[in-house]
Amino acid sequence: MPDANELVETLKRAAVEAVEAKKPVNVYFGEVVTASPLKINVEQKMVLGEKQLILSRNVTDFTTQITVDWVTGSKSGGSGEDSFAAHTHAVTGRKNITVHNGLVDGDDVILIRQQEGQKFIVWDRIGK
């Protein structure tokens, strides 16, 4: 017959697991040690590598489209010929732009750990 101490320990473990099961994620803070290859030091306790990290769009370079409707500034050349006279250009329509939002060494970041998982989502950087 199991002793009372073993039963108490089993009940404690079950209680802790029940509490943890109600928390879908854990939030951590980290600092980018190196951007390439990506390594993040999490709360001074562990260093995560690329295989453990899932990057949100908030922390990556990405290309997207914008709609523009503007005119360039007036600029003239120096030779005095008509082809160098002051002129402008219309820029309109949908245009592709690249947002350079990738992580760099020293960035402070917010990470979310998957419940009971080894993967961490790098959610965003913390503004300085």
N, C-alpha and C positions, 0 to 999 in steps of 0.2 A: 504494500500500500504506500503511495507517495506520501512524503511528509508534508506538514503544513507549510513550511517555508517554500517548498517547490511550488505548491499550489498558489501561494501569495505572489511569487515571482511570475508565474504564468498569467495570473489575473492582471498584474501590473503591466506586463507586455501587451496584453490584449487591450487594456485601457489606452495605452499610449498609441497603439496602432489605430484604434478607433478615432482618437483625436486627430492624428495625422491624416487619416483618410478623408476628413472633412475639409482639409486644406488642399485645393486643387493645384496650387503652385507655391513656390517660395521665391521671394524677391531678394536679390543680392546686389552688391555694388562692387565694381571692379575698375581696374586701370589697364589700359592697353600697354603692354610691355614692348611688343613689337607689332607693327602693322603687317609686315611681310617677312616670314610667315606669321599669321595672326596668333598672338598669345596674349591672354588676359589674366592678370593676377586678381583673384577674387578674394576680397576682404582679408588680404594679407595671409591667406591660409593655403591657397592652391592656385596653380597656374593651369589654365585651360588652353588646349590647342584647337586648331581648325576643325578637327573631326568631332569635337564636343560642342561646337558652336553653330547656331542657326542665326543668320543675320537678317534683321528686318530691313525694310527699305530705308528706314531712318538712318542707317549707318552704312549705306553702300552708295557707290556712284551709280546713277541710272539715267537713262534717256527717256524723255517724255515729250509730249507735244504741247505747244501753246498757240494761242491765236494772237496775232499781232496786227496792228494798224498804226504805223508811224512813218515819219519821213526822216531821212538822214539829215544831218547838219549840212549847211552850205559850205562848200570848200572850193577854192580855186587854186589853179596851178600858177607857175611863175613866168611862163614864156610870153603871155599876152595873146596867144593864138586862141581862136574861138573854142577849140576842143578842150582848152584848159580853163574856160570861163567858169565862174561860180555856178554850181548846180546841186540839186538834191536828188534822192532816189526814194521812191515809195517802197515800203516793206509791209506787205499785207498777207493775210492768210494764216494757215496752220504751218508752224515751223517746228522742227525738232531742236531740242536743247538738251544738253547734258548737265545734270546736277552733280557736282563733285562733293559728295557727302560721305565719302569713305572714311574709315577710322584712321587716325594717325597716332604715332607713339605719344603716350602721355594723356590721351583722352580718358576721361572718367565716364563710365558707362553704367547703365542699369541692366541687370540680367534677370531673367525669369527662368527658374529651373522647372522642368517638367516633373510632375509628381512621380516620385520614386524612380526618376530617370537619370541618365547620365548626360543628357543634352541640355544645353542652356541657350535660351533665346536672348540675343543681344538686342534689347528693345530700343534703346536710345542712348544718346550721350547726355551728360549732365553739363549744362551751360557753365561757363566760367566768366 
